[in-house]
Amino acid sequence: AHRAAVLALVQREAIASRRFRVAVDLANGACCAATPALLEALGCEVIPINDEPDQPFPHAPEPTPANMSQLRAVVRAGKADLGFCHDADGDRLGLVTERAEPLAAAYTLALCTEAVLGAQGPGVVVANLSTSWVVDHAARRHGGRVERVKVGQSFIAEGVHVHDALLGGEGSGGVMFPRLGLAHDSLAAMA
């Protein structure tokens, strides 16, 4: 049901027409089944690593550049268009470019801001006080604004509700899509 809800929010055919090759580090965590299924439904060729949820975490399960060396190697060797790195419970997402460069987690929210406001027009994005100003720049490019709240997912959820925001998140790679729910959602961030 969640996959169907995520797919309904994106331009599925446009994504599928690109035939992306995507490497994904699942950290042997909660998204081992859901992520490949979502990416395949989007028409992506998936190169999964660390996709055994009954095994220990292969590295610290945080989507930070320091933990993406294995994913970077797979992006490079597999000639992937993009790499995604999950945390253990699938709420935060890290990114690796097609040149195998890891991005700081703050860019996850900024790129989602760019996509959502670019598609839906001006609106509010809620971010915590420690999130990079790159999110503000992305929001302003599309006539939007950022409202700042205290650090923590519960404060983001409250801020999204109070400000009727299109999007919320933190510089940790957590992004909240209010149309889907008031929790960070790495599957929706990937889509």
N, C-alpha and C positions, 0 to 999 in steps of 0.2 A: 504494500500500500504506500509506503514511504517513497519507494523508487518511482511509482506511478505519479505521485504528487510532485516530485522533483522534475521528472520528465515533462510534466505539464507546464512547468514554469520557464522552460528554455526552448530555443528554436532547434528542436531535435533534428529536423531534416538538414538545416544549414550546417550543424555540427557534423552529422553523418557524411555529408557531401565532402567534407575536408579529409576524411579517412585518416584521422590522427593516429599515430603510433605513440602510445603512452606507457611509460614505465611507472610502476607504483610499488612503493615499499609499504607493506601492510603491517610491519612490525610484529607479526604473529598475533595481532590484536583483534578487536571486535569487528573490524570491517573486512575480514578475509574473504567472506562470501559476497557481501553487499557491493563492495567497490568494483570488482571485475564485472559483476552482472550489470551495474549501472553504466560503466564505461562501454561495455559491449552493446547495451541497448542504445547508446549514443553513436554506435557505428565505429567505435575505436578498436584498434588492434591493441591488446593489453599484454604487457610484459610484466607479470607480477614477480615480486621477490618477497621473501619472508611471509609466506601465505599459509603457514601451518599453525592454527590457533591453539593446538595442543602442545606446542613447543615453547620454550622460554623466549623472552624477548631477545632478539639478536644483537641489540645495542640499546642504549638508553632510549626509551620509547617517546622521545620528544621530537617534534618536527623542526629541529634547528639545523642550521648549516653544519655544525660540528658533527651531527649524526647522519649526514647524508652522503658520506663518502661512497658507500656501497651503491646507493641509488645513482649517484653521479656517474659511476663506472658503467652501470647498466644503460643509462641514457646515452652515454658516449658509444659503448660497444653495440647497442641495439639501434643506434641512429634514431632514437626516439625524438618526437617533436616536443615532449614535455615530460617531466617527472613529478609525481605527487608523493608526498611522505605523510603518513598518518601518525597520530599519537596512538597510545594503546586503546583508548576507548572511542576513538573516531570523532572527537569533537573539534580537533584542531588539525590544520593542514599546512604543510610546507611545500615549497615549489622549487623545482630545478628547471632551468631553461634548456632549450635545445642545444646550447653550447656547453651543457653540463655544469652550469654555474648555479650554485645554490643561492636562493634569495632569502633575505632576512624575513622572519615571519610577519613583520609589519606590512609587507607587500601583499600578503594574501588578502587582507581587508581592503587595501587600496585598489587592487585589481578587481575585486568583487564590487567595490563602489563604482569603479569605472564602468563595469558591465551593467549593473542594475540601473544606475542613474542614466547611463547612456541609452538604455532601452526604454526606461519608464519616464524619464524627464526629471526635473528638479524635485528634490525631496530632502528629508532629514536622514542623516546617518548618525548613529550613536556610537561613540568610542570612549574608552576610558582615558583617564588623565595621563597615562603613560604610553599611549599609542602615538606613533610618529605622525608628524604634520603632513606626511605624504598623503594621508587619507583626506585631509582638508583640501589639499590641492586637487585631488581627484574629484571631490564633491563640487568644488567651485567651478571646475571645467564644465560641469553640466548644470550650473545654476543652483546647486544644492548647498547645504551647510551641515556642519558637524556640531552636535551637542555632546559635551564632555560630561562623564559621570565617574564615580569612584571605580577602582579596580575590582573586578569580580563579575562573573557571569550573571549573578542575580541583579546587580546594579545595571548591567547592560539591558537585561530583560525589562526591568522597571522603566528605564529610560526610553526604550523602544515603545513601550506602551504609552507612557506619558506624552511623548513627542510625536506619536503616530508615525514612527520612522519606517522607511522602506528597508532599512538594513541596520544591523548593529554588529559590534565585534570589538576585539582586542588585538593588540599588536603581537599576541602570542600565536596567531594563526587561527583563532576562533572567530567564526562569522555566524551571525544569527539572521535568519530569513523569516520575518514575522508571518509571512503568508503560509509558512510551513510549521512554525512553532517558535516558542521562546527559549530556545537552547542553541548552543553552537552546533553547527551541522557541517562536517567536512564533506559529506556526499553532495550536498547542495552547492557548497563552495567549488567543488570540482566541476560540476555541471555548468 
